[in-house]
Amino acid sequence: AEQLVRRRPNAIAWMPAVGLIVAVPFYLVAFSTDDKWLCLACICIGAMVKYGYLAAQYTIGQGVVGMRTRATATAILLFIVNLIGYGLGPLFIGALSDILFGLNAGATAGMEELARASCKGDALAQLGEAQKAFCPVADAEALQNSLFITSALYVLPAIFFLLCMKTLQKDLVAK
């Protein structure tokens, strides 16, 4: 990245954008295949190209503030990334999965009133055979679809990295 930035100053912004966009198809394949080795390979490749944003995020974050505030800027950046990404990310996927389960149940005859909580623990024993058969399929499908949607959302930060290119050279304090 450093060598590329010397020739193309905005590379620090478009490289992670490309990585985030390229990661999406790998994640979509990983979450849709039944082959565990293909899944593992696609998740690894997707993660490898996706996580290139980390270096750019800290480089840009430290480059747009003065030398005296770099540590504070990095601490705030780490706090926000951990709070939103690692704190709310799994909750978002779970909540989205619950919503999608409800939509799937609502769209299936005889399952309209079935709640996800009914498919767990002791409540499962009280369900009819058709509902018992429906639960694991709908549960897996809802989680899979929430992972598809979340993976596709990686395009948004890619767009933000690309938008950052417009003013990056003007905004950089440390060059």
SESE-73424 format. One line per 5 residues: number of its first residue (from 1); their letters; for each residue x, y, z of C-alpha. Coordinates in Angstrom, 1 decimal. Example, Ala and Ser with C-alpha at 12.3 -4.5 7.8 and 13.67 -1.06 7.14 Angstrom:
2
1	AS	12.3:-4.5:7.8; 13.7:-1.1:7.1
This chain:
175
1	AEQLV	0.0:0.0:0.0; 2.8:2.4:0.8; 4.5:1.9:-2.5; 1.2:2.3:-4.4; 0.4:5.5:-2.4
6	RRRPN	3.6:7.0:-3.7; 2.4:6.7:-7.3; -1.3:7.1:-6.6; -2.0:9.2:-3.5; -5.6:8.1:-3.1
11	AIAWM	-4.8:4.4:-3.2; -5.2:4.3:0.6; -8.9:5.0:0.0; -9.7:2.9:-3.1; -7.7:-0.2:-2.1
16	PAVGL	-10.0:-1.0:0.9; -13.1:-0.2:-1.2; -12.0:-2.7:-3.8; -11.3:-5.3:-1.1; -14.7:-4.8:0.5
21	IVAVP	-16.5:-5.1:-2.8; -14.5:-8.2:-3.8; -15.2:-9.9:-0.5; -19.0:-9.8:-1.0; -19.2:-12.6:-3.7
26	FYLVA	-16.9:-14.8:-1.6; -19.1:-14.4:1.4; -22.3:-15.1:-0.6; -20.8:-18.3:-2.0; -19.6:-19.3:1.5
31	FSTDD	-23.0:-18.8:3.0; -24.8:-20.6:0.2; -22.8:-23.7:-0.3; -23.2:-27.1:1.4; -19.5:-27.9:0.8
36	KWLCL	-17.7:-27.2:4.1; -14.3:-26.8:2.4; -15.6:-24.4:-0.2; -17.3:-22.5:2.6; -14.0:-22.3:4.6
41	ACICI	-12.0:-21.3:1.5; -14.5:-18.5:0.6; -14.7:-17.2:4.2; -10.9:-17.1:4.4; -10.5:-15.4:1.1
46	GAMVK	-13.3:-13.0:1.7; -11.9:-12.0:5.1; -8.4:-11.6:3.7; -9.5:-9.1:1.1; -12.1:-7.4:3.3
51	YGYLA	-9.8:-6.7:6.3; -7.6:-4.6:4.1; -9.8:-1.7:5.2; -8.2:-1.8:8.7; -4.8:-0.3:7.6
56	AQYTI	-6.6:2.3:5.6; -8.9:3.2:8.3; -6.1:3.9:10.8; -3.9:5.6:8.2; -6.6:8.0:7.2
61	GQGVV	-7.8:8.5:10.7; -4.3:9.5:11.9; -3.6:11.4:8.7; -6.5:13.9:9.0; -5.6:15.0:12.5
66	GMRTR	-2.6:16.8:14.0; 0.3:15.0:15.6; -0.9:15.9:19.1; -4.3:14.3:18.7; -3.4:11.1:16.8
71	ATATA	-3.6:8.9:19.9; -7.0:10.3:20.9; -8.3:10.0:17.3; -7.2:6.3:17.2; -8.8:5.6:20.6
76	ILLFI	-12.1:7.2:19.5; -11.9:5.2:16.2; -11.3:2.0:18.1; -14.1:2.7:20.5; -16.6:3.4:17.7
81	VNLIG	-15.5:0.4:15.6; -15.7:-2.0:18.6; -19.0:-0.5:19.8; -20.8:-0.5:16.5; -19.1:-3.3:14.6
86	YGLGP	-18.4:-5.9:17.2; -21.0:-4.8:19.7; -24.0:-4.2:17.5; -23.1:-6.4:14.5; -24.0:-9.8:16.0
91	LFIGA	-27.2:-8.2:17.5; -28.1:-6.8:14.1; -27.6:-10.2:12.4; -29.7:-11.9:15.1; -32.5:-9.3:15.0
96	LSDIL	-32.6:-9.5:11.2; -32.7:-13.3:11.4; -35.7:-13.1:13.8; -37.5:-10.7:11.4; -36.8:-12.9:8.4
101	FGLNA	-38.0:-16.0:10.4; -41.3:-14.2:11.2; -41.7:-13.2:7.5; -41.1:-16.8:6.4; -43.5:-18.1:9.0
106	GATAG	-46.1:-15.6:7.9; -45.7:-16.5:4.3; -46.1:-20.3:5.0; -49.6:-21.7:5.3; -50.3:-22.9:8.9
111	MEELA	-47.2:-21.2:10.3; -48.5:-17.6:10.5; -48.6:-17.5:14.3; -45.4:-19.5:14.9; -42.8:-17.4:16.7
116	RASCK	-39.1:-18.3:16.7; -39.2:-18.7:20.5; -41.8:-21.5:20.0; -39.1:-23.5:18.1; -36.7:-23.6:21.1
121	GDALA	-36.5:-25.7:24.2; -39.6:-27.0:26.0; -41.9:-25.0:23.7; -40.9:-27.1:20.7; -42.4:-30.2:22.3
126	QLGEA	-45.8:-28.5:22.3; -45.8:-28.0:18.5; -47.4:-30.2:15.9; -45.3:-32.4:13.6; -45.6:-29.9:10.6
131	QKAFC	-44.4:-27.1:12.8; -41.6:-29.1:14.3; -40.4:-29.9:10.8; -40.8:-26.3:9.7; -38.7:-24.8:12.6
136	PVADA	-35.2:-26.0:11.7; -35.6:-25.2:8.0; -37.0:-21.8:8.6; -34.4:-21.0:11.3; -31.5:-21.9:9.1
141	EALQN	-33.0:-20.1:6.1; -33.6:-16.9:8.1; -30.0:-16.9:9.5; -28.6:-17.6:6.0; -30.6:-14.7:4.5
146	SLFIT	-29.5:-12.4:7.3; -25.9:-13.3:6.6; -26.5:-12.6:2.8; -27.9:-9.2:3.6; -25.2:-8.3:6.0
151	SALYV	-22.5:-9.4:3.6; -24.0:-7.3:0.8; -23.9:-4.3:3.2; -20.1:-4.3:2.8; -20.7:-2.3:-0.4
156	LPAIF	-21.7:0.7:1.8; -18.3:1.2:3.5; -16.7:0.7:0.1; -18.7:3.6:-1.3; -17.7:5.7:1.7
161	FLLCM	-14.0:4.9:1.1; -14.5:5.9:-2.5; -16.3:9.1:-1.5; -13.4:9.9:0.8; -11.1:10.1:-2.2
166	KTLQK	-12.7:13.4:-3.2; -11.2:15.4:-0.4; -8.6:13.1:1.1; -5.5:14.9:-0.2; -6.9:18.2:1.0
171	DLVAK	-7.8:16.8:4.4; -4.5:15.1:5.2; -2.6:17.0:7.8; 0.3:14.5:7.9; 1.7:13.8:4.4
